Amino acid sequence: MAPKTCLIPLIATSAERNIKLLIDHQCPQCGAPAVLTDTDRLFTCEYCKVNSYLQQVGFFRYVLPHRAPADTNLVYLPYWRFKGMLFASMIDGIHHKFTDISYPAISSRHFPASIGLRSQALRLRFISPDMQGKFFHPQTPIEKILETVENGFTKSLPRPALYQSHIGESLSIIYSPFYIRDRVYDAILNKPVSPVLSEDGLADSIPGGQPDWGIRFLPTLCPSCGWDLEGRRDSLILICRNCDSVWQPERNKFRSIHFRHLTAKDGNAVFLPFWRIKAEISGIRLKSYADMVRIGNLPRVIQDGWENVEFCFWALAFKVRPEVFVRLNRNITLTQPQAPLIEGVPDGRIYPVNLPVNEAAESLKIILASFMKPPGTLLPRLPRIEIRPKSFLLVFIPFQDKHHELVHHNYRMAVNKNLLAMAKNL
């Protein structure tokens, strides 16, 4: 008998646990103080009630506060921060891991290799062009950081993986303050962190300058009708109930998103968001519902017409822990919802979209690997399979709100509320 596909969690170290960073901020409208977390994108001022959407070119950049003496020339060393889910498909199942780690973006023996727990103990600030000091440019490319993260994951596995993917990652840079005299001094503790320097000019030898980055603020008004857009603090997609539209922030504007919803039978339903993704697949035949039944070795008798029912991947548009992420994606994809898709924003509570479609697309091969049976025969073909997404649709599916879970009886799916609450900072 072929071994069953299973999920094997890998426990993260203390340095890799999910950490919520706190960021001091000021309202762009009235200047009132506020405290955000690193997952916040929609900001509502408690004083002037103005809503703003936070955007940053590339990735967010933060700075740690300093306590250096007055008139000290500060230099800021960058550290990459990677937070996300790692997956590896193997014959014995899908291994997964959540990681939250930082790496120095400059290799120098004069500066510490880590910022330690400071990003969690101290409140950060967004970098703005008016900040004084020299901000060193990152010299280690982000591709190298991702390679390091994946290699570290690979070394923990018992054998080579058939396929690896990182999903839902959040990349940012945290700048830590220093100043240089006879040694390099930590500008937070005002203590030396290097031996006596043999020569001057260390700061001049590392490229850098004053920052030219800043946070962009998008007014959250519907581009179609001017109504206030709705969303939660970590929402990547905003909703207009006035003109039944859905919008995604993109550069300096909002872009309309194609979406549908399924009808709710319960007035107390919560609509969870999913991405329906159509893709071209090579290396294995998977074009129809009947093909999926064969590949998954499902206990179903293939009916007339199933060969003509197009296969689509279904993926979560919200974040959950890795083991739940795989299970829910597999279950909803094997369900292949065929209920009529309704236009317009559903009338009810909508759970926020906080996993973008490009990240969901990274999970397609993992979803496929999660239901291929027998794994000993089909999974070795995984490296040769190519999946190219062609189109996507955001679909809101109603789940009944039970005491501890959100439940969809027809699809035999349940989502624990506590898991959703814990996933807010992923």
Summary of the structure (lengths in Angstrom):
residues: 426
radius of gyration: 24.1
end to end distance: 37.8
largest distance: 81.3
contacts: 1304
relative contact order: 0.16
helix: 19%
strand: 36%
